């Protein structure tokens, strides 16, 4: 970090937390200290509940949360704290996009007809930039969902047809009976560019910290944006980097105050 940055951006998984575990106390304490003295963002491909579960419960100093930005789904969602977490700058699919994707899904379903009696609840859910298709419906019993496609063979066939029909979108198999349709090209670079646009912070004034900045890693796109990047191997290395940043920021703060 050659110069003090205006914004520190962290990857979440593998950088601040491991697996399904909640952020540990030492990491949370370092993040709370950083929020007292600088603006920060955390980005992940996971959705908002992912952050609530793993990260946000450990932020005890509520008065400093105004300095934190949360970017679920690689920045297609954008949250800031204003006496509570508020979503802004949405990137929702427009009506034409929703209709096109839904029509393509229905055509695929027509080729692989299902027993409509087994469908309980809505099959289509629109969440921001994604369309979630639940083959048996959102209110179907869990047992029925588990038994629907245990080998994923049915949905793999549907995915192949959707991949041919959809342009600029990708289909992914999730859960026991779901297919999620998302725009392609949504990666960590997308989130960084969004921070640049919303906050009017130049790229060279940002610092990105992640555990997979190597080619093929899910942080690699950050290296293409012009931000300075720091590769960490694990949570312990992240903590060392954070301690260094805190020390540098505190020194800079003392310089600005001048001699006492």
Secondary structure, DSSP 8 states (H G I E B T S, - for coil): --S--SEEEEE-BTTTB-TT----HHHHHHHHHHHHHSEEEEE-SS-HHHHHHHTGGG---GGGGGGEEEE-GGGTSEEEESSSEEEES-----HHHHHHHHHHHHHHHHHT---GGG--S-SEEEETTEEEEETT-TTS-HHHHHHH-TTSHHHHHHHHHHHHH-SSEEEEEETTTEEEEEETT-SHHHHHHHHHHHH---GGGEEEEES--STTSTTGGGGGTT-EEEE-SSHHHHHHHHHHHHHHHHHHHHHHH---
